[in-house]
């Protein structure tokens, strides 16, 4: 099992210095989330192959590996221009990840929740174009239903992944998104079974609590998907129940600390999460 850090709180650290920082925090693995000098959100990669090779050397020197390359692209539209650009970007992302020696990519469904059928159709268009690219490169893809995607419910997202029916396709469960996926984290994990290949770990509050006033968004009726990525224990996610379910289904993938809330104490938070995740893995 890989215990990794999403280093988003350390995105100001120069890329070649990042492996050393991650190693000092006690991690052996990085989940390489979007950053401006490598693979940005929604855009084409900003790194050349020489830069990838230099980063690979820095990783080797620090004794740190990259468990997955994460990208976020508008491959589900809503417009065809955005979709075509996203497909072009993902093809290059596959090249970068392959050169880095990372056989796992992870992403989100994207699209628009108010246009679920059209977004799903665009997603399938992109998937059909990219499936041969993934297969030729020998990479695995892991997908997450993110708040504000065309599919947000965890059970329905598992159905979609299962329906695509590719051995190299898996499901990402994100614990701080539990309440946007329906609230039943352990149930989703059990339902997914061996499709669960990757877990993001952080805490969040249940917006349904206190008569829907656990946190307040103005104006009333806003469709904003408010949630947090807190240290485990600071919110209301049933993290123990989720890890117990992971143990039941024989999970042996990547577990990633995904806290973003505490940049002012990012070292302390990251070290705490490394120890807490190890405790959960050992217990369950």
C-alpha positions as a Markdown table, in Angstrom:
| # | Residue | x | y | z |
|---|---|---|---|---|
| 1 | Unk | 0.0 | 0.0 | 0.0 |
| 2 | Unk | 1.2 | 3.5 | -0.9 |
| 3 | Unk | 0.8 | 6.4 | 1.6 |
| 4 | Unk | 1.2 | 9.6 | -0.4 |
| 5 | Unk | 1.0 | 13.3 | 0.0 |
| 6 | Unk | -0.9 | 15.7 | -2.3 |
| 7 | Unk | 1.6 | 18.6 | -2.1 |
| 8 | Unk | -0.9 | 21.3 | -3.2 |
| 9 | Unk | -0.2 | 23.3 | 0.0 |
| 10 | Unk | 3.5 | 23.3 | -1.1 |
| 11 | Unk | 2.9 | 24.4 | -4.7 |
| 12 | Unk | 5.2 | 27.4 | -4.1 |
| 13 | Unk | 8.2 | 25.0 | -3.6 |
| 14 | Unk | 10.3 | 24.7 | -6.8 |
| 15 | Unk | 9.6 | 21.4 | -8.5 |
| 16 | Unk | 13.1 | 20.0 | -8.2 |
| 17 | Unk | 13.1 | 20.8 | -4.4 |
| 18 | Unk | 9.7 | 19.2 | -3.8 |
| 19 | Unk | 10.8 | 15.5 | -3.4 |
| 20 | Unk | 13.2 | 16.5 | -0.6 |
| 21 | Unk | 10.5 | 18.4 | 1.2 |
| 22 | Unk | 8.1 | 15.5 | 0.9 |
| 23 | Unk | 10.7 | 13.1 | 2.2 |
| 24 | Unk | 11.4 | 15.4 | 5.2 |
| 25 | Unk | 7.7 | 15.2 | 6.0 |
| 26 | Unk | 7.9 | 11.4 | 6.3 |
| 27 | Unk | 6.3 | 10.4 | 3.0 |
| 28 | Unk | 7.7 | 8.0 | 0.4 |
| 29 | Unk | 5.1 | 8.8 | -2.3 |
| 30 | Unk | 3.7 | 12.0 | -4.0 |
| 31 | Unk | 0.3 | 12.3 | -5.6 |
| 32 | Unk | 1.3 | 14.9 | -8.2 |
| 33 | Unk | -1.7 | 17.2 | -8.3 |
| 34 | Unk | -1.9 | 20.1 | -10.8 |
| 35 | Unk | 0.6 | 22.9 | -10.4 |
| 36 | Unk | 1.4 | 25.8 | -12.7 |
| 37 | Unk | 4.9 | 24.7 | -13.7 |
| 38 | Unk | 4.0 | 21.1 | -14.5 |
| 39 | Unk | 0.4 | 20.2 | -15.4 |
| 40 | Unk | -1.9 | 23.1 | -14.6 |
| 41 | Unk | -5.7 | 22.9 | -14.1 |
| 42 | Unk | -7.6 | 22.8 | -17.4 |
| 43 | Unk | -4.6 | 23.6 | -19.6 |
| 44 | Unk | -1.8 | 21.9 | -21.6 |
| 45 | Unk | 1.3 | 20.7 | -19.6 |
| 46 | Unk | 4.0 | 23.4 | -19.0 |
| 47 | Unk | 6.9 | 21.0 | -18.7 |
| 48 | Unk | 9.2 | 19.6 | -21.4 |
| 49 | Unk | 10.8 | 16.2 | -21.4 |
| 50 | Unk | 14.1 | 17.5 | -20.1 |
| 51 | Unk | 12.3 | 19.0 | -17.1 |
| 52 | Unk | 10.5 | 15.7 | -16.5 |
| 53 | Unk | 13.8 | 13.8 | -16.5 |
| 54 | Unk | 15.4 | 16.4 | -14.1 |
| 55 | Unk | 12.4 | 15.9 | -11.8 |
| 56 | Unk | 12.8 | 12.1 | -12.0 |
| 57 | Unk | 16.4 | 12.5 | -10.9 |
| 58 | Unk | 15.4 | 14.6 | -8.0 |
| 59 | Unk | 12.8 | 12.0 | -7.0 |
| 60 | Unk | 15.4 | 9.3 | -7.1 |
| 61 | Unk | 17.9 | 11.3 | -5.0 |
| 62 | Unk | 15.2 | 11.9 | -2.3 |
| 63 | Unk | 14.0 | 8.3 | -2.3 |
| 64 | Unk | 10.5 | 9.4 | -3.2 |
| 65 | Unk | 8.2 | 8.0 | -5.9 |
| 66 | Unk | 5.1 | 9.4 | -7.7 |
| 67 | Unk | 2.2 | 7.1 | -7.1 |
| 68 | Unk | -0.1 | 9.0 | -9.6 |
| 69 | Unk | -0.3 | 12.0 | -11.9 |
| 70 | Unk | -3.5 | 14.0 | -11.3 |
| 71 | Unk | -5.2 | 16.1 | -14.0 |
| 72 | Unk | -8.4 | 18.1 | -14.2 |
| 73 | Unk | -9.6 | 18.9 | -17.7 |
| 74 | Unk | -13.0 | 19.8 | -19.3 |
| 75 | Unk | -13.2 | 16.5 | -21.2 |
| 76 | Unk | -16.9 | 16.4 | -20.5 |
| 77 | Unk | -17.6 | 19.8 | -22.1 |
| 78 | Unk | -20.0 | 21.4 | -21.9 |
| 79 | Unk | -18.8 | 22.8 | -25.3 |
| 80 | Unk | -17.1 | 20.8 | -28.1 |
| 81 | Unk | -14.2 | 23.2 | -28.3 |
| 82 | Unk | -13.4 | 22.7 | -24.6 |
| 83 | Unk | -13.7 | 18.9 | -25.0 |
| 84 | Unk | -11.4 | 18.8 | -28.0 |
| 85 | Unk | -8.8 | 20.9 | -26.2 |
| 86 | Unk | -9.0 | 18.7 | -23.1 |
| 87 | Unk | -8.4 | 15.5 | -25.2 |
| 88 | Unk | -5.4 | 17.1 | -26.8 |
| 89 | Unk | -4.1 | 18.1 | -23.3 |
| 90 | Unk | -4.7 | 14.6 | -21.9 |
| 91 | Unk | -2.7 | 13.0 | -24.7 |
| 92 | Unk | 0.3 | 15.2 | -23.7 |
| 93 | Unk | -0.3 | 14.4 | -20.0 |
| 94 | Unk | 0.0 | 10.7 | -20.8 |
| 95 | Unk | 3.3 | 11.4 | -22.5 |
| 96 | Unk | 4.6 | 13.3 | -19.5 |
| 97 | Unk | 3.4 | 10.7 | -17.0 |
| 98 | Unk | 5.0 | 7.9 | -19.1 |
| 99 | Unk | 8.3 | 9.7 | -19.3 |
| 100 | Unk | 8.2 | 10.2 | -15.5 |
| 101 | Unk | 7.7 | 6.5 | -15.1 |
| 102 | Unk | 4.3 | 6.8 | -13.5 |
| 103 | Unk | 1.7 | 4.2 | -14.7 |
| 104 | Unk | -1.3 | 5.8 | -12.9 |
| 105 | Unk | -3.4 | 8.8 | -13.9 |
| 106 | Unk | -6.3 | 10.1 | -11.9 |
| 107 | Unk | -8.9 | 12.6 | -12.7 |
| 108 | Unk | -12.5 | 13.8 | -12.2 |
| 109 | Unk | -15.6 | 13.3 | -14.4 |
| 110 | Unk | -16.0 | 17.1 | -14.8 |
| 111 | Unk | -19.0 | 18.4 | -16.9 |
| 112 | Unk | -22.0 | 20.2 | -15.5 |
| 113 | Unk | -24.5 | 18.9 | -12.9 |
| 114 | Unk | -27.3 | 20.8 | -14.6 |
| 115 | Unk | -26.5 | 19.2 | -17.9 |
| 116 | Unk | -25.9 | 15.5 | -16.9 |
| 117 | Unk | -27.0 | 13.8 | -20.1 |
| 118 | Unk | -25.1 | 16.1 | -22.4 |
| 119 | Unk | -22.0 | 16.1 | -20.2 |
| 120 | Unk | -22.0 | 12.3 | -20.0 |
| 121 | Unk | -22.3 | 12.1 | -23.8 |
| 122 | Unk | -19.2 | 14.4 | -24.1 |
| 123 | Unk | -17.4 | 12.3 | -21.5 |
| 124 | Unk | -18.0 | 9.1 | -23.5 |
| 125 | Unk | -16.8 | 10.9 | -26.7 |
| 126 | Unk | -13.5 | 11.8 | -24.9 |
| 127 | Unk | -13.2 | 8.4 | -23.3 |
| 128 | Unk | -13.5 | 6.6 | -26.7 |
| 129 | Unk | -10.8 | 8.8 | -28.2 |
| 130 | Unk | -8.5 | 8.4 | -25.2 |
| 131 | Unk | -8.9 | 4.7 | -24.3 |
| 132 | Unk | -6.5 | 3.5 | -27.1 |
| 133 | Unk | -4.0 | 6.1 | -25.8 |
| 134 | Unk | -4.2 | 4.8 | -22.3 |
| 135 | Unk | -4.0 | 1.2 | -23.4 |
| 136 | Unk | -1.0 | 1.8 | -25.7 |
| 137 | Unk | 0.9 | 3.6 | -23.0 |
| 138 | Unk | 0.0 | 0.9 | -20.4 |
| 139 | Unk | -1.3 | 3.3 | -17.9 |
| 140 | Unk | -4.2 | 3.0 | -15.4 |
| 141 | Unk | -6.9 | 5.6 | -15.0 |
| 142 | Unk | -8.7 | 6.3 | -11.7 |
| 143 | Unk | -11.8 | 8.4 | -11.7 |
| 144 | Unk | -13.4 | 10.5 | -9.0 |
| 145 | Unk | -16.9 | 12.1 | -8.8 |
| 146 | Unk | -16.1 | 15.6 | -7.7 |
| 147 | Unk | -18.6 | 18.1 | -6.3 |
| 148 | Unk | -20.1 | 20.0 | -9.2 |
| 149 | Unk | -19.3 | 17.2 | -11.8 |
| 150 | Unk | -22.1 | 15.8 | -14.0 |
| 151 | Unk | -22.1 | 12.8 | -11.6 |
| 152 | Unk | -21.7 | 13.5 | -7.9 |
| 153 | Unk | -23.4 | 10.6 | -6.2 |
| 154 | Unk | -20.9 | 7.9 | -5.2 |
| 155 | Unk | -23.0 | 4.9 | -6.1 |
| 156 | Unk | -23.9 | 6.2 | -9.5 |
| 157 | Unk | -20.3 | 7.1 | -10.2 |
| 158 | Unk | -19.3 | 3.5 | -9.4 |
| 159 | Unk | -22.0 | 2.3 | -11.8 |
| 160 | Unk | -20.5 | 4.5 | -14.5 |
| 161 | Unk | -16.9 | 3.2 | -13.9 |
| 162 | Unk | -18.2 | -0.4 | -13.9 |
| 163 | Unk | -20.2 | 0.2 | -17.1 |
| 164 | Unk | -17.0 | 1.3 | -18.9 |
| 165 | Unk | -15.7 | -2.1 | -18.1 |
| 166 | Unk | -12.0 | -1.7 | -18.6 |
| 167 | Unk | -9.4 | -3.6 | -16.4 |
| 168 | Unk | -7.2 | -0.5 | -16.3 |
| 169 | Unk | -10.0 | 1.7 | -15.0 |
| 170 | Unk | -10.6 | 2.3 | -11.3 |
| 171 | Unk | -12.5 | 4.4 | -8.8 |
| 172 | Unk | -11.2 | 7.1 | -6.5 |
| 173 | Unk | -12.9 | 7.6 | -3.1 |
| 174 | Unk | -12.4 | 11.1 | -1.6 |
| 175 | Unk | -13.4 | 11.2 | 2.1 |
| 176 | Unk | -13.9 | 15.0 | 2.3 |
| 177 | Unk | -16.4 | 14.7 | -0.5 |
| 178 | Unk | -18.4 | 12.2 | 1.4 |
| 179 | Unk | -21.4 | 14.4 | 2.0 |
| 180 | Unk | -21.6 | 15.5 | -1.6 |
| 181 | Unk | -21.6 | 11.8 | -2.7 |
| 182 | Unk | -24.6 | 10.9 | -0.6 |
| 183 | Unk | -23.1 | 10.6 | 2.9 |
| 184 | Unk | -22.6 | 6.8 | 3.0 |
| 185 | Unk | -18.8 | 6.5 | 2.7 |
| 186 | Unk | -18.6 | 2.9 | 3.9 |
| 187 | Unk | -21.5 | 1.8 | 1.7 |
| 188 | Unk | -19.9 | 3.3 | -1.4 |
| 189 | Unk | -16.6 | 1.6 | -0.7 |
| 190 | Unk | -18.3 | -1.8 | -0.2 |
| 191 | Unk | -20.4 | -1.2 | -3.3 |
| 192 | Unk | -17.3 | -0.4 | -5.4 |
| 193 | Unk | -15.3 | -3.4 | -4.0 |
| 194 | Unk | -12.1 | -4.0 | -6.0 |
| 195 | Unk | -12.8 | -1.0 | -8.2 |
| 196 | Unk | -11.6 | 1.2 | -5.4 |
| 197 | Unk | -7.9 | 1.8 | -6.3 |
| 198 | Unk | -7.2 | 5.2 | -4.7 |
| 199 | Unk | -8.4 | 7.1 | -1.5 |
| 200 | Unk | -8.0 | 10.8 | -0.7 |
| 201 | Unk | -8.1 | 11.4 | 3.0 |
| 202 | Unk | -9.2 | 14.6 | 4.8 |
| 203 | Unk | -12.1 | 15.6 | 6.9 |
| 204 | Unk | -15.2 | 17.9 | 6.4 |
| 205 | Unk | -18.4 | 18.9 | 8.0 |
| 206 | Unk | -21.8 | 17.6 | 7.0 |
| 207 | Unk | -23.7 | 20.5 | 5.5 |
| 208 | Unk | -27.0 | 18.7 | 6.3 |
| 209 | Unk | -26.4 | 19.2 | 10.1 |
| 210 | Unk | -28.0 | 21.8 | 12.2 |
| 211 | Unk | -31.1 | 22.1 | 9.9 |
| 212 | Unk | -28.8 | 22.6 | 7.0 |
| 213 | Unk | -27.0 | 25.5 | 8.7 |
| 214 | Unk | -23.7 | 23.7 | 9.6 |
| 215 | Unk | -22.2 | 26.3 | 7.3 |
| 216 | Unk | -24.0 | 29.1 | 5.6 |
| 217 | Unk | -23.7 | 30.3 | 2.0 |
| 218 | Unk | -25.2 | 33.5 | 0.7 |
| 219 | Unk | -27.4 | 34.2 | -1.2 |
| 220 | Unk | -29.8 | 31.6 | 0.2 |
| 221 | Unk | -30.3 | 28.8 | -2.3 |
| 222 | Unk | -26.8 | 29.0 | -3.8 |
| 223 | Unk | -25.7 | 25.9 | -5.7 |
| 224 | Unk | -22.1 | 26.2 | -4.5 |
| 225 | Unk | -20.6 | 22.9 | -3.4 |
| 226 | Unk | -19.0 | 24.1 | -0.1 |
| 227 | Unk | -16.8 | 21.6 | 1.7 |
| 228 | Unk | -13.4 | 21.5 | 3.5 |
| 229 | Unk | -10.2 | 19.4 | 3.3 |
| 230 | Unk | -9.4 | 19.4 | 7.1 |
| 231 | Unk | -7.1 | 17.3 | 9.2 |
| 232 | Unk | -8.8 | 14.0 | 10.2 |
| 233 | Unk | -10.7 | 14.5 | 13.4 |
| 234 | Unk | -11.6 | 18.1 | 12.7 |
| 235 | Unk | -14.8 | 17.3 | 10.9 |
| 236 | Unk | -17.6 | 14.7 | 10.8 |
| 237 | Unk | -16.6 | 12.2 | 8.2 |
| 238 | Unk | -16.8 | 8.6 | 9.4 |
| 239 | Unk | -13.1 | 7.9 | 8.5 |
| 240 | Unk | -12.9 | 4.8 | 10.7 |
| 241 | Unk | -16.0 | 3.4 | 9.0 |
| 242 | Unk | -14.5 | 4.1 | 5.6 |
| 243 | Unk | -11.2 | 2.4 | 6.5 |
| 244 | Unk | -13.0 | -0.6 | 8.0 |
| 245 | Unk | -14.9 | -1.0 | 4.7 |
| 246 | Unk | -11.6 | -0.7 | 2.8 |
| 247 | Unk | -10.3 | -3.5 | 4.9 |
| 248 | Unk | -13.4 | -5.6 | 4.1 |
| 249 | Unk | -12.9 | -5.2 | 0.3 |
| 250 | Unk | -9.2 | -6.0 | 0.5 |
| 251 | Unk | -8.0 | -2.5 | -0.6 |
| 252 | Unk | -4.3 | -2.3 | -1.4 |
| 253 | Unk | -4.0 | 0.8 | -3.5 |
| 254 | Unk | -2.8 | 4.4 | -2.8 |
| 255 | Unk | -4.0 | 6.4 | 0.3 |
| 256 | Unk | -3.3 | 10.1 | 0.0 |
| 257 | Unk | -3.3 | 12.9 | 2.5 |
| 258 | Unk | -5.4 | 15.6 | 0.8 |
| 259 | Unk | -5.6 | 18.4 | 3.3 |
| 260 | Unk | -5.7 | 21.9 | 1.8 |
| 261 | Unk | -7.1 | 24.0 | 4.7 |
| 262 | Unk | -3.9 | 24.8 | 6.7 |
| 263 | Unk | -1.2 | 26.4 | 4.5 |
| 264 | Unk | -0.1 | 28.4 | 7.5 |
| 265 | Unk | 0.8 | 25.2 | 9.3 |
| 266 | Unk | 1.3 | 22.9 | 6.3 |
| 267 | Unk | 4.3 | 21.0 | 7.7 |
| 268 | Unk | 2.6 | 20.2 | 11.0 |
| 269 | Unk | -0.6 | 19.2 | 9.2 |
| 270 | Unk | 1.2 | 16.9 | 6.7 |
| 271 | Unk | 3.2 | 15.2 | 9.5 |
| 272 | Unk | 0.0 | 14.7 | 11.5 |
| 273 | Unk | -1.8 | 13.2 | 8.5 |
| 274 | Unk | 1.1 | 10.8 | 7.8 |
| 275 | Unk | 0.9 | 9.4 | 11.3 |
| 276 | Unk | -2.9 | 9.3 | 11.4 |
| 277 | Unk | -3.2 | 7.5 | 8.0 |
| 278 | Unk | -0.7 | 5.0 | 9.2 |
| 279 | Unk | -2.8 | 4.4 | 12.3 |
| 280 | Unk | -5.9 | 3.8 | 10.2 |
| 281 | Unk | -4.1 | 1.5 | 7.8 |
| 282 | Unk | -2.6 | -0.5 | 10.7 |
| 283 | Unk | -6.0 | -0.7 | 12.5 |
| 284 | Unk | -8.2 | -1.7 | 9.7 |
